[in-house]
Amino acid sequence: MFDSPSPTDRRAFLGAFATLGAGAMLRIDGSAAPVAPASDAWLDNLKGKHRQLLDAPDPDGGTVLRHVRGYLDGWRDDYGVPERDVSVIVTLYARTTPLGLQDAMWAKYQLGSAANLNLTDPTTNAPLVRNWFAHPQPGDPVADGSPESSIEALRRRGVVFALCNNALKRWSGRLEKQGLGKASEIHADLTAHALPEVTIVPDVLIAMTKAHERGFASVRS
């Protein structure tokens, strides 16, 4: 589907983020120092002839995951197009921001009980404390109930999940208001514990613009 992103992608993002902070310093003449641009290497690595971005601000039970699996299966089974010729991006922001985080973050910050998610684990009848969108267990009411429609499985097929850093900041601010720590520290924690399957981007709307400039169609899912 595309050339695999370098394992240094997340480190490159964090380095750029650190540079952004350093860029706030002033030059001797009093002008602001230039900020190094964020890397688009993850986007430039997508080489598929057929390019689709799925805009997914709402988890809706993992509907977007089912759609992505069906999209890839359709190209393969109905048109004979190999996955290397199909590039897919899924945006994670707003209410789907937690989909890009590891189980430990769901438990630590009680993400399943967030007012704008309110997800209950049917095996415990308690708020969800694991990311069943990433790796569902048998019987989980997510996507089409198949592990093949999980974030982990779709990433193995080359799908890129773009997690918005601005959304992570907003969630960190909400969690601070709930008394779960300082926003800056929560943000650092969430960023460090994003799923290995996701790519953190500075702003998902800019990522969408850049994807469109590279020929990606877009659909709300």
BANUDREN-62485 format. One record per residue (C-alpha): residue number from 1; chain; x, y, z. Coordinates in Angstrom, 3 decimals, decimal comma, always signed. Layout:
<pts>
<n:NUM chain:A c1:X c2:Y c3:Z>
...
</pts>
This chain:
<pts>
<n:1 chain:A c1:+0,000 c2:+0,000 c3:+0,000>
<n:2 chain:A c1:+2,839 c2:+2,372 c3:+0,748>
<n:3 chain:A c1:+6,400 c2:+2,454 c3:+1,926>
<n:4 chain:A c1:+6,374 c2:+1,849 c3:+5,684>
<n:5 chain:A c1:+7,006 c2:+5,006 c3:+7,721>
<n:6 chain:A c1:+10,333 c2:+5,240 c3:+9,450>
<n:7 chain:A c1:+10,267 c2:+4,102 c3:+13,093>
<n:8 chain:A c1:+11,628 c2:+7,544 c3:+13,891>
<n:9 chain:A c1:+8,424 c2:+9,303 c3:+12,786>
<n:10 chain:A c1:+7,199 c2:+9,897 c3:+16,347>
<n:11 chain:A c1:+10,648 c2:+10,971 c3:+17,522>
<n:12 chain:A c1:+10,796 c2:+13,368 c3:+14,574>
<n:13 chain:A c1:+7,446 c2:+14,855 c3:+15,602>
<n:14 chain:A c1:+8,532 c2:+15,238 c3:+19,217>
<n:15 chain:A c1:+11,761 c2:+16,825 c3:+18,063>
<n:16 chain:A c1:+9,830 c2:+19,289 c3:+15,939>
<n:17 chain:A c1:+7,518 c2:+19,976 c3:+18,888>
<n:18 chain:A c1:+10,519 c2:+20,728 c3:+21,099>
<n:19 chain:A c1:+11,904 c2:+22,972 c3:+18,387>
<n:20 chain:A c1:+8,580 c2:+24,796 c3:+18,307>
<n:21 chain:A c1:+8,995 c2:+25,635 c3:+21,976>
<n:22 chain:A c1:+12,565 c2:+26,747 c3:+21,436>
<n:23 chain:A c1:+11,385 c2:+28,917 c3:+18,552>
<n:24 chain:A c1:+9,609 c2:+31,175 c3:+21,011>
<n:25 chain:A c1:+12,977 c2:+32,586 c3:+22,035>
<n:26 chain:A c1:+13,917 c2:+35,977 c3:+20,616>
<n:27 chain:A c1:+16,912 c2:+36,795 c3:+18,513>
<n:28 chain:A c1:+19,402 c2:+39,377 c3:+19,697>
<n:29 chain:A c1:+17,670 c2:+41,963 c3:+17,521>
<n:30 chain:A c1:+14,378 c2:+41,230 c3:+19,299>
<n:31 chain:A c1:+12,658 c2:+39,414 c3:+16,424>
<n:32 chain:A c1:+11,213 c2:+35,954 c3:+16,897>
<n:33 chain:A c1:+13,470 c2:+33,090 c3:+15,850>
<n:34 chain:A c1:+12,113 c2:+31,054 c3:+12,924>
<n:35 chain:A c1:+10,335 c2:+27,817 c3:+13,764>
<n:36 chain:A c1:+11,382 c2:+24,618 c3:+12,002>
<n:37 chain:A c1:+8,446 c2:+23,291 c3:+9,954>
<n:38 chain:A c1:+6,803 c2:+20,043 c3:+11,009>
<n:39 chain:A c1:+7,758 c2:+17,003 c3:+8,960>
<n:40 chain:A c1:+5,399 c2:+15,667 c3:+6,281>
<n:41 chain:A c1:+7,494 c2:+12,550 c3:+5,747>
<n:42 chain:A c1:+4,633 c2:+10,313 c3:+6,905>
<n:43 chain:A c1:+2,429 c2:+11,796 c3:+4,183>
<n:44 chain:A c1:+5,075 c2:+11,748 c3:+1,475>
<n:45 chain:A c1:+5,554 c2:+8,014 c3:+2,114>
<n:46 chain:A c1:+2,034 c2:+7,266 c3:+0,881>
<n:47 chain:A c1:+2,515 c2:+6,127 c3:-2,711>
<n:48 chain:A c1:-0,800 c2:+4,458 c3:-3,594>
<n:49 chain:A c1:-2,491 c2:+5,348 c3:-6,878>
<n:50 chain:A c1:-5,889 c2:+5,344 c3:-5,147>
<n:51 chain:A c1:-5,949 c2:+7,772 c3:-2,210>
<n:52 chain:A c1:-8,681 c2:+8,183 c3:+0,386>
<n:53 chain:A c1:-8,907 c2:+10,139 c3:+3,634>
<n:54 chain:A c1:-11,661 c2:+9,276 c3:+6,108>
<n:55 chain:A c1:-12,544 c2:+12,155 c3:+8,428>
<n:56 chain:A c1:-13,640 c2:+10,536 c3:+11,690>
<n:57 chain:A c1:-14,334 c2:+12,948 c3:+14,578>
<n:58 chain:A c1:-16,931 c2:+10,608 c3:+16,158>
<n:59 chain:A c1:-16,216 c2:+7,002 c3:+17,241>
<n:60 chain:A c1:-19,787 c2:+5,834 c3:+16,490>
<n:61 chain:A c1:-18,992 c2:+2,333 c3:+17,710>
<n:62 chain:A c1:-15,970 c2:+2,025 c3:+15,428>
<n:63 chain:A c1:-17,922 c2:+2,550 c3:+12,215>
<n:64 chain:A c1:-14,914 c2:+4,122 c3:+10,497>
<n:65 chain:A c1:-12,888 c2:+0,957 c3:+11,108>
<n:66 chain:A c1:-15,542 c2:-1,148 c3:+9,428>
<n:67 chain:A c1:-15,648 c2:+1,280 c3:+6,520>
<n:68 chain:A c1:-11,876 c2:+1,167 c3:+6,059>
<n:69 chain:A c1:-11,793 c2:-2,609 c3:+6,069>
<n:70 chain:A c1:-14,606 c2:-2,737 c3:+3,518>
<n:71 chain:A c1:-12,839 c2:-0,145 c3:+1,368>
<n:72 chain:A c1:-9,612 c2:-2,152 c3:+1,251>
<n:73 chain:A c1:-11,450 c2:-5,437 c3:+0,724>
<n:74 chain:A c1:-13,472 c2:-3,900 c3:-2,109>
<n:75 chain:A c1:-10,437 c2:-2,745 c3:-4,049>
<n:76 chain:A c1:-8,822 c2:-6,151 c3:-3,598>
<n:77 chain:A c1:-11,798 c2:-8,461 c3:-4,141>
<n:78 chain:A c1:-13,895 c2:-6,521 c3:-6,660>
<n:79 chain:A c1:-11,250 c2:-4,676 c3:-8,679>
<n:80 chain:A c1:-8,146 c2:-6,810 c3:-8,227>
<n:81 chain:A c1:-6,171 c2:-3,835 c3:-6,917>
<n:82 chain:A c1:-3,359 c2:-4,805 c3:-4,513>
<n:83 chain:A c1:-3,071 c2:-2,952 c3:-1,229>
<n:84 chain:A c1:+0,237 c2:-1,404 c3:-2,234>
<n:85 chain:A c1:-1,754 c2:+0,658 c3:-4,758>
<n:86 chain:A c1:-4,220 c2:+1,993 c3:-2,158>
<n:87 chain:A c1:-3,368 c2:+4,627 c3:+0,460>
<n:88 chain:A c1:-5,785 c2:+5,384 c3:+3,302>
<n:89 chain:A c1:-5,629 c2:+7,988 c3:+6,078>
<n:90 chain:A c1:-7,999 c2:+8,054 c3:+9,061>
<n:91 chain:A c1:-8,086 c2:+11,241 c3:+11,145>
<n:92 chain:A c1:-8,379 c2:+10,991 c3:+14,922>
<n:93 chain:A c1:-9,466 c2:+14,159 c3:+16,732>
<n:94 chain:A c1:-12,378 c2:+15,530 c3:+18,759>
<n:95 chain:A c1:-14,235 c2:+12,505 c3:+20,227>
<n:96 chain:A c1:-11,979 c2:+9,990 c3:+18,456>
<n:97 chain:A c1:-8,800 c2:+11,328 c3:+20,076>
<n:98 chain:A c1:-8,746 c2:+8,533 c3:+22,729>
<n:99 chain:A c1:-8,800 c2:+5,909 c3:+19,948>
<n:100 chain:A c1:-5,140 c2:+6,718 c3:+19,376>
<n:101 chain:A c1:-4,069 c2:+6,041 c3:+22,981>
<n:102 chain:A c1:-2,824 c2:+2,962 c3:+24,777>
<n:103 chain:A c1:-4,867 c2:+1,023 c3:+27,339>
<n:104 chain:A c1:-2,867 c2:+2,505 c3:+30,211>
<n:105 chain:A c1:-4,127 c2:+5,978 c3:+29,335>
<n:106 chain:A c1:-7,736 c2:+4,792 c3:+29,173>
<n:107 chain:A c1:-7,368 c2:+3,399 c3:+32,680>
<n:108 chain:A c1:-5,318 c2:+6,223 c3:+34,189>
<n:109 chain:A c1:-7,508 c2:+9,067 c3:+32,904>
<n:110 chain:A c1:-10,845 c2:+7,224 c3:+32,931>
<n:111 chain:A c1:-11,387 c2:+7,966 c3:+29,253>
<n:112 chain:A c1:-14,309 c2:+5,571 c3:+28,896>
<n:113 chain:A c1:-16,321 c2:+7,596 c3:+31,390>
<n:114 chain:A c1:-15,637 c2:+10,926 c3:+29,698>
<n:115 chain:A c1:-18,884 c2:+12,803 c3:+29,201>
<n:116 chain:A c1:-18,444 c2:+12,929 c3:+25,444>
<n:117 chain:A c1:-17,699 c2:+9,179 c3:+25,179>
<n:118 chain:A c1:-19,534 c2:+7,355 c3:+27,963>
<n:119 chain:A c1:-18,467 c2:+3,831 c3:+26,949>
<n:120 chain:A c1:-19,291 c2:+0,830 c3:+29,130>
<n:121 chain:A c1:-17,410 c2:-2,464 c3:+29,077>
<n:122 chain:A c1:-20,082 c2:-5,192 c3:+28,838>
<n:123 chain:A c1:-17,784 c2:-7,675 c3:+30,555>
<n:124 chain:A c1:-17,598 c2:-5,542 c3:+33,702>
<n:125 chain:A c1:-20,598 c2:-3,183 c3:+33,399>
<n:126 chain:A c1:-18,156 c2:-0,427 c3:+34,332>
<n:127 chain:A c1:-16,698 c2:+2,447 c3:+32,266>
<n:128 chain:A c1:-14,335 c2:+1,177 c3:+29,595>
<n:129 chain:A c1:-10,697 c2:+1,239 c3:+30,713>
<n:130 chain:A c1:-9,114 c2:-0,287 c3:+27,601>
<n:131 chain:A c1:-8,926 c2:+0,716 c3:+23,967>
<n:132 chain:A c1:-11,150 c2:-1,851 c3:+22,279>
<n:133 chain:A c1:-10,880 c2:+0,077 c3:+19,021>
<n:134 chain:A c1:-7,192 c2:-0,857 c3:+18,861>
<n:135 chain:A c1:-7,417 c2:-4,507 c3:+19,931>
<n:136 chain:A c1:-10,959 c2:-5,726 c3:+20,622>
<n:137 chain:A c1:-11,691 c2:-8,857 c3:+22,587>
<n:138 chain:A c1:-14,213 c2:-11,435 c3:+21,350>
<n:139 chain:A c1:-17,705 c2:-10,073 c3:+21,855>
<n:140 chain:A c1:-16,750 c2:-6,406 c3:+22,085>
<n:141 chain:A c1:-19,463 c2:-4,265 c3:+20,437>
<n:142 chain:A c1:-17,050 c2:-2,370 c3:+18,202>
<n:143 chain:A c1:-16,802 c2:-2,068 c3:+14,410>
<n:144 chain:A c1:-18,080 c2:-5,390 c3:+13,011>
<n:145 chain:A c1:-16,923 c2:-7,426 c3:+16,012>
<n:146 chain:A c1:-13,871 c2:-8,745 c3:+14,187>
<n:147 chain:A c1:-10,215 c2:-8,261 c3:+15,127>
<n:148 chain:A c1:-9,630 c2:-7,670 c3:+11,410>
<n:149 chain:A c1:-11,442 c2:-4,340 c3:+11,762>
<n:150 chain:A c1:-9,221 c2:-3,096 c3:+14,586>
<n:151 chain:A c1:-6,695 c2:-0,275 c3:+14,427>
<n:152 chain:A c1:-3,890 c2:-2,791 c3:+14,851>
<n:153 chain:A c1:-5,076 c2:-4,997 c3:+11,975>
<n:154 chain:A c1:-5,749 c2:-2,084 c3:+9,633>
<n:155 chain:A c1:-2,371 c2:-0,543 c3:+10,363>
<n:156 chain:A c1:-0,777 c2:-3,814 c3:+9,278>
<n:157 chain:A c1:-2,585 c2:-3,333 c3:+5,974>
<n:158 chain:A c1:-0,993 c2:+0,099 c3:+5,615>
<n:159 chain:A c1:-3,720 c2:+2,415 c3:+6,893>
<n:160 chain:A c1:-2,332 c2:+5,584 c3:+8,506>
<n:161 chain:A c1:-4,106 c2:+6,879 c3:+11,620>
<n:162 chain:A c1:-3,351 c2:+10,593 c3:+12,031>
<n:163 chain:A c1:-3,775 c2:+11,678 c3:+15,662>
<n:164 chain:A c1:-4,187 c2:+15,427 c3:+16,168>
<n:165 chain:A c1:-1,824 c2:+17,044 c3:+18,670>
<n:166 chain:A c1:-4,127 c2:+20,032 c3:+19,123>
<n:167 chain:A c1:-6,879 c2:+17,616 c3:+20,128>
<n:168 chain:A c1:-4,517 c2:+15,990 c3:+22,630>
<n:169 chain:A c1:-3,953 c2:+19,427 c3:+24,148>
<n:170 chain:A c1:-7,682 c2:+20,067 c3:+24,435>
<n:171 chain:A c1:-8,273 c2:+16,706 c3:+26,083>
<n:172 chain:A c1:-5,393 c2:+17,426 c3:+28,474>
<n:173 chain:A c1:-7,075 c2:+20,675 c3:+29,475>
<n:174 chain:A c1:-10,373 c2:+18,897 c3:+30,155>
<n:175 chain:A c1:-8,643 c2:+16,241 c3:+32,224>
<n:176 chain:A c1:-6,886 c2:+18,943 c3:+34,247>
<n:177 chain:A c1:-10,297 c2:+20,416 c3:+35,099>
<n:178 chain:A c1:-11,301 c2:+16,983 c3:+36,401>
<n:179 chain:A c1:-8,408 c2:+17,121 c3:+38,863>
<n:180 chain:A c1:-6,310 c2:+14,493 c3:+37,094>
<n:181 chain:A c1:-3,120 c2:+16,541 c3:+36,896>
<n:182 chain:A c1:-1,589 c2:+19,516 c3:+35,140>
<n:183 chain:A c1:-2,508 c2:+19,893 c3:+31,492>
<n:184 chain:A c1:+1,119 c2:+20,126 c3:+30,355>
<n:185 chain:A c1:+2,032 c2:+16,930 c3:+32,206>
<n:186 chain:A c1:-1,067 c2:+15,100 c3:+30,993>
<n:187 chain:A c1:-0,290 c2:+16,117 c3:+27,422>
<n:188 chain:A c1:+3,255 c2:+14,792 c3:+27,733>
<n:189 chain:A c1:+1,869 c2:+11,550 c3:+29,156>
<n:190 chain:A c1:-0,707 c2:+11,094 c3:+26,395>
<n:191 chain:A c1:+1,830 c2:+11,874 c3:+23,682>
<n:192 chain:A c1:+4,324 c2:+9,397 c3:+25,105>
<n:193 chain:A c1:+1,642 c2:+6,700 c3:+25,313>
<n:194 chain:A c1:+0,010 c2:+7,045 c3:+21,919>
<n:195 chain:A c1:-0,505 c2:+3,766 c3:+20,126>
<n:196 chain:A c1:+2,531 c2:+2,717 c3:+18,082>
<n:197 chain:A c1:+0,104 c2:+2,390 c3:+15,167>
<n:198 chain:A c1:-0,700 c2:+6,126 c3:+15,022>
<n:199 chain:A c1:+1,147 c2:+9,125 c3:+13,637>
<n:200 chain:A c1:+0,843 c2:+12,305 c3:+15,701>
<n:201 chain:A c1:+0,349 c2:+15,369 c3:+13,508>
<n:202 chain:A c1:+0,431 c2:+18,993 c3:+14,734>
<n:203 chain:A c1:-3,058 c2:+19,861 c3:+13,470>
<n:204 chain:A c1:-5,419 c2:+17,416 c3:+11,771>
<n:205 chain:A c1:-7,110 c2:+20,094 c3:+9,633>
<n:206 chain:A c1:-3,754 c2:+21,084 c3:+8,173>
<n:207 chain:A c1:-2,996 c2:+17,395 c3:+7,642>
<n:208 chain:A c1:-6,272 c2:+17,104 c3:+5,713>
<n:209 chain:A c1:-5,347 c2:+20,092 c3:+3,553>
<n:210 chain:A c1:-1,936 c2:+18,648 c3:+2,817>
<n:211 chain:A c1:-3,486 c2:+15,277 c3:+1,978>
<n:212 chain:A c1:-5,902 c2:+16,946 c3:-0,454>
<n:213 chain:A c1:-2,975 c2:+18,741 c3:-2,070>
<n:214 chain:A c1:-1,472 c2:+15,288 c3:-2,674>
<n:215 chain:A c1:-4,571 c2:+13,974 c3:-4,377>
<n:216 chain:A c1:-6,493 c2:+12,362 c3:-1,505>
<n:217 chain:A c1:-10,263 c2:+12,257 c3:-1,756>
<n:218 chain:A c1:-12,050 c2:+12,903 c3:+1,513>
<n:219 chain:A c1:-15,241 c2:+11,580 c3:+3,113>
<n:220 chain:A c1:-16,766 c2:+11,990 c3:+6,573>
<n:221 chain:A c1:-17,096 c2:+8,629 c3:+8,267>
</pts>
